[in-house]
Amino acid sequence: MTRARGAMGAAALIGLLAGCGAQPAERPAASPMRAAATAAKVKIVPSQFGRVLADGRGQALYLFSREAGRASRCYGACAKAWPPVPARGRPTAGGGARAGLVGTTRRRDGTLQLTYAGRPVYYYVGDSPGRVLCHDVTEFGGVWRVMRSDGAPVR
């Protein structure tokens, strides 16, 4: 019985990880909730990687190692897999996030993207609130990591 449970657990884990690092055509479709999500508020939430930065719904936010400053380098297929977090209105910090680290940057299409500690932040298309699937993953020429309250990547 325990062998069967172990095999089922391994299969479930493989299924969860399959979306992360998969080819764009194989990725999970973005949920309709994501399109309606606002990033007006960021907070710190518990996760399997410790306390990490999230939006107001509790969905983890990622940074991209290819970006050293405020300018986004994630467009096209990259932005489909790692949607930029929109900044509607004036973003605020709550629940452990630092107000002085919250900001915005303008993308090439003129929309505003949320920044934290001076870096653009992103969702992962397969995540949902409380579910972090693709931390420390290399894609699109860089590494994607969730962030701590000080803006440093979780390693």
Phi, psi and chi 1 to 4 in degrees:
 res  aa     phi    psi   chi1   chi2   chi3   chi4
   1 MET       -  -42.7 -173.6   74.1  166.1      -
   2 THR   -68.2  -31.3   57.4      -      -      -
   3 ARG   -65.1  -40.6 -123.5 -174.6 -105.3  176.1
   4 ALA   -64.9  -42.3      -      -      -      -
   5 ARG   -63.1  -41.5  -81.5 -170.5 -159.7  155.3
   6 GLY   -62.1  -41.6      -      -      -      -
   7 ALA   -66.0  -40.1      -      -      -      -
   8 MET   -65.8  -40.0  -73.4 -178.9    1.0      -
   9 GLY   -63.9  -42.1      -      -      -      -
  10 ALA   -64.1  -41.2      -      -      -      -
  11 ALA   -64.2  -40.5      -      -      -      -
  12 ALA   -64.3  -42.1      -      -      -      -
  13 LEU   -63.1  -43.7  179.4   61.1      -      -
  14 ILE   -61.6  -40.9  -69.9  168.4      -      -
  15 GLY   -61.8  -40.9      -      -      -      -
  16 LEU   -65.9  -40.4  -75.0  175.0      -      -
  17 LEU   -78.3  -17.0  -63.8  175.9      -      -
  18 ALA   -60.2  -34.3      -      -      -      -
  19 GLY   -70.6  -31.7      -      -      -      -
  20 CYS   -81.0  120.8 -169.9      -      -      -
  21 GLY    86.5   -1.1      -      -      -      -
  22 ALA   -76.4  165.4      -      -      -      -
  23 GLN   -65.6  150.1  -64.9  -58.0  -46.2      -
  24 PRO   -51.5  -39.0  -28.7   34.9      -      -
  25 ALA   -67.3  -21.0      -      -      -      -
  26 GLU   -94.4   -4.7  -60.5  168.5    4.9      -
  27 ARG   -70.5  153.4  -70.0 -172.2 -169.9  -74.6
  28 PRO   -63.6  146.7   -8.4   14.3      -      -
  29 ALA   -71.5  147.1      -      -      -      -
  30 ALA   -66.7  140.7      -      -      -      -
  31 SER   -76.6  150.6   71.0      -      -      -
  32 PRO   -61.0  -28.0  -14.5   20.3      -      -
  33 MET   -61.8  -33.0 -127.8  170.5  121.1      -
  34 ARG   -63.0  -40.5  172.9  134.1  -34.4   86.0
  35 ALA   -63.5  -31.8      -      -      -      -
  36 ALA   -89.5   -6.2      -      -      -      -
  37 ALA   -65.7  141.4      -      -      -      -
  38 THR  -113.9  151.3   69.5      -      -      -
  39 ALA  -112.8   31.4      -      -      -      -
  40 ALA   -66.0  -22.4      -      -      -      -
  41 LYS  -134.8  136.0 -172.4  170.9 -169.5  173.6
  42 VAL  -116.8  153.0  -65.5      -      -      -
  43 LYS  -151.5  172.3   62.0 -176.2 -179.2  179.1
  44 ILE  -103.7  132.0  -58.0  -59.8      -      -
  45 VAL  -128.8  155.9  -61.1      -      -      -
  46 PRO   -74.6  148.1   23.4  -29.0      -      -
  47 SER  -151.9  176.8   78.2      -      -      -
  48 GLN   -67.1  -10.0   68.9  -92.1   39.1      -
  49 PHE  -106.5   13.7  -56.5  105.0      -      -
  50 GLY    97.4 -160.8      -      -      -      -
  51 ARG   -82.9  124.1  -62.7 -178.7   53.7   75.1
  52 VAL  -130.2  160.5  -60.0      -      -      -
  53 LEU   -71.0  137.3 -173.1   69.8      -      -
  54 ALA  -144.5  167.0      -      -      -      -
  55 ASP   -80.3 -177.3   70.0    3.3      -      -
  56 GLY   -62.4  -21.8      -      -      -      -
  57 ARG   -86.8   -9.5  -61.6  176.3  -56.0  129.0
  58 GLY    95.4   13.6      -      -      -      -
  59 GLN   -88.4  128.6 -175.2  158.4  -19.0      -
  60 ALA   -58.8  146.0      -      -      -      -
  61 LEU  -114.9  142.5  -55.9  178.4      -      -
  62 TYR  -116.6  154.2  -66.0   81.2      -      -
  63 LEU  -112.2  160.8   59.4   77.0      -      -
  64 PHE  -117.8  122.3 -174.9   33.0      -      -
  65 SER   -64.0  -19.8   68.7      -      -      -
  66 ARG   -70.7  -14.6  -83.9 -171.1   71.8 -162.4
  67 GLU  -103.2  113.6  -61.8  168.6  -19.0      -
  68 ALA   -93.5  -19.3      -      -      -      -
  69 GLY  -131.3 -156.8      -      -      -      -
  70 ARG   -75.7  -21.6  -61.2  178.4   67.6   78.9
  71 ALA   -76.0  131.3      -      -      -      -
  72 SER   -76.7  140.5  176.2      -      -      -
  73 ARG  -117.6   12.4  -63.8 -175.4   66.7  178.4
  74 CYS  -109.7  105.3 -177.9      -      -      -
  75 TYR  -136.7  169.9  -69.9   91.2      -      -
  76 GLY    62.2 -129.4      -      -      -      -
  77 ALA   -60.0  -35.3      -      -      -      -
  78 CYS   -60.1  -48.5  177.1      -      -      -
  79 ALA   -70.2  -20.0      -      -      -      -
  80 LYS   -74.6  -39.2  -73.8 -177.6  180.0  169.9
  81 ALA   -79.4  -35.2      -      -      -      -
  82 TRP  -126.0   76.6  -60.2   91.3      -      -
  83 PRO   -60.8  133.1  -19.8   30.1      -      -
  84 PRO   -63.8  143.8   13.5  -19.0      -      -
  85 VAL   -80.6  117.0  178.3      -      -      -
  86 PRO   -69.3  150.2   24.7  -30.7      -      -
  87 ALA  -117.6   94.0      -      -      -      -
  88 ARG   -98.9  129.9  -63.6 -177.3 -174.7   99.1
  89 GLY    72.1 -157.1      -      -      -      -
  90 ARG   -98.8  112.9 -175.0  176.4 -176.3  172.2
  91 PRO   -63.7  145.4  -14.3   24.5      -      -
  92 THR  -130.0  162.7   59.4      -      -      -
  93 ALA  -110.6  144.2      -      -      -      -
  94 GLY  -151.3  169.8      -      -      -      -
  95 GLY    47.7   53.5      -      -      -      -
  96 GLY    95.9  -15.9      -      -      -      -
  97 ALA   -76.8  154.4      -      -      -      -
  98 ARG   -99.4  118.2  -61.3 -178.3 -173.5  176.8
  99 ALA   -56.2  -38.0      -      -      -      -
 100 GLY   -68.7  -11.0      -      -      -      -
 101 LEU  -100.3   -7.7  -61.2 -178.5      -      -
 102 VAL   -87.7  132.0  179.1      -      -      -
 103 GLY  -159.2 -164.7      -      -      -      -
 104 THR  -140.3  161.9   61.8      -      -      -
 105 THR  -139.0  152.0 -170.2      -      -      -
 106 ARG   -93.9  129.6 -168.4  159.0  -56.3  -83.1
 107 ARG   -84.2  168.5  -66.5 -179.4   57.5   78.0
 108 ARG   -58.1  -29.8  -69.4 -170.2  -54.8 -140.2
 109 ASP   -84.8    3.0   64.6    3.0      -      -
 110 GLY    93.1  -11.0      -      -      -      -
 111 THR   -75.2  157.2   60.2      -      -      -
 112 LEU   -94.7  139.8  -70.5  178.0      -      -
 113 GLN  -118.6  139.4 -179.8  175.3   -3.1      -
 114 LEU   -65.0  140.3 -175.8   76.0      -      -
 115 THR  -123.3  156.2   61.5      -      -      -
 116 TYR  -140.6  129.0 -165.0   78.2      -      -
 117 ALA    56.4   34.4      -      -      -      -
 118 GLY    79.8    9.3      -      -      -      -
 119 ARG  -123.0  140.1  -61.6  179.0   72.9  169.3
 120 PRO   -60.5  146.1  -18.5   29.7      -      -
 121 VAL  -120.3  155.6  -64.8      -      -      -
 122 TYR  -138.3  158.5  -59.1   86.1      -      -
 123 TYR   -93.9  166.0  -68.4  113.5      -      -
 124 TYR  -108.1  133.7  171.3   65.2      -      -
 125 VAL   -59.3  -26.3   72.2      -      -      -
 126 GLY   -91.9   -6.5      -      -      -      -
 127 ASP   -79.9  165.9  -77.1   -1.8      -      -
 128 SER  -148.1  169.8   58.3      -      -      -
 129 PRO   -53.5  129.0  -29.9   38.4      -      -
 130 GLY    80.4    3.6      -      -      -      -
 131 ARG  -127.7  109.0 -176.7  174.2  161.7 -166.0
 132 VAL  -111.3  110.2  179.8      -      -      -
 133 LEU  -104.0  -25.5  -63.2  177.9      -      -
 134 CYS  -127.4   40.6  -71.3      -      -      -
 135 HIS   -73.6  140.1  167.9   67.8      -      -
 136 ASP    63.1   44.0 -156.1   22.4      -      -
 137 VAL  -112.3  137.6  169.2      -      -      -
 138 THR   -95.8  120.7  -58.3      -      -      -
 139 GLU  -154.5  149.7  -91.3 -168.7  -21.6      -
 140 PHE    55.0   36.4  -60.5  100.9      -      -
 141 GLY    82.3   11.3      -      -      -      -
 142 GLY  -156.3  179.3      -      -      -      -
 143 VAL  -107.0  136.8 -179.5      -      -      -
 144 TRP  -103.2  126.5  -62.9   88.2      -      -
 145 ARG  -138.7  147.3  -68.3 -168.5  172.0  104.4
 146 VAL   -74.2  165.8  -69.1      -      -      -
 147 MET  -121.2  152.9  -53.7  166.4   73.8      -
 148 ARG   -87.9  175.6  -62.3 -170.3  -46.9 -124.9
 149 SER   -63.3  -24.4   64.7      -      -      -
 150 ASP   -86.0    0.7   63.2   -0.1      -      -
 151 GLY    90.6   -5.0      -      -      -      -
 152 ALA   -77.2  145.3      -      -      -      -
 153 PRO   -69.1  146.0   22.8  -29.2      -      -
 154 VAL   -76.2  129.6  173.2      -      -      -
 155 ARG  -110.7      -  -61.0 -147.8 -176.9 -108.4
